Amino acid sequence: MEPVRIIDVIKSRRSVRQFLDRPVEDDRISEILEAGQWAPSGLNNQPWRFVVVKERGLIASMAECTRYGAIIRGAPLLIAVFLDEDVMYDHTKDSQACGAAIQNMLLAAHGLGLGAVWLGEILNRKAEVCRILEAPESMELMAVIAVGYPAPGDSNPGVRRDISEIAFAEQFSKPIF
Ligand SMILES: Cc1cc2nc3c(=O)[nH]c(=O)nc-3n(C[C@H](O)[C@H](O)[C@H](O)COP(=O)(O)O)c2cc1C
């Protein structure tokens, strides 16, 4: 097998917002969750909790909680990512750990030939999502990931700032390259 360059995987991942009407197999869901499970966390406290949602009624209810409802409604699978405040030690660092878990899951989905998108706007109505998913009091919603097989034609070129805008040599006054 050809060695896989992580940079190629990272750069070829795009947010996918339109999906085929095809379920995601349970072994693939397990692998995505495992990728999240193996993210780094401060003190290795693993503050993330994942709720896998496939039930159409729940997906429809969650779609009502965001202006990106069409993406959610069209997805066969949602993974709601929560921060468990019962194991939290620092809100910033624990939120960052959840972000690392989310990115791991996006990359795992991509590696499995699936598409996914990180949905944050839904946090504006996180209380409603918590109620729909019967989240215990200690759970803070961090994001919802919509996952599925990518529909053809949902192309997204991917744009990033030039490296010279975001990285510096030694001090901010000095260009990197
Ligand atoms: C914290 C965060 C919140 C996001 N929220 C949304 C969202 O609510 N709706 C959406 O369509 N995309 C959302 N995205 C996806 C971004 O729009 C996307 O990652 C960005 O435009 C770069 O595109 P790419 O992922 O295809 O490289 C979010 C991404 C992050 C990291």
The ligand as a Gaussian input file, in Angstrom:
#p B3LYP/6-31G(d) Opt

LIG

0 1
 C      -16.534000      26.217000      14.681000
 C      -17.110000      25.956000      13.307000
 C      -18.442000      26.205000      13.083000
 C      -19.004000      25.958000      11.827000
 N      -20.344000      26.135000      11.657000
 C      -20.903000      25.885000      10.464000
 C      -22.309000      25.998000      10.285000
 O      -23.054000      26.298000      11.222000
 N      -22.812000      25.764000       9.039000
 C      -22.027000      25.380000       8.001000
 O      -22.562000      25.154000       6.900000
 N      -20.686000      25.220000       8.136000
 C      -20.111000      25.470000       9.338000
 N      -18.762000      25.287000       9.517000
 C      -17.928000      24.826000       8.394000
 C      -17.091000      25.975000       7.813000
 O      -17.951000      26.835000       7.090000
 C      -15.986000      25.409000       6.915000
 O      -15.147000      24.562000       7.675000
 C      -15.123000      26.513000       6.295000
 O      -15.889000      27.310000       5.425000
 C      -13.942000      25.950000       5.508000
 O      -14.395000      25.071000       4.495000
 P      -13.884000      23.560000       4.409000
 O      -14.294000      22.881000       5.718000
 O      -14.602000      22.962000       3.243000
 O      -12.411000      23.571000       4.238000
 C      -18.191000      25.493000      10.759000
 C      -16.834000      25.228000      11.006000
 C      -16.315000      25.425000      12.270000
 C      -14.853000      25.069000      12.527000

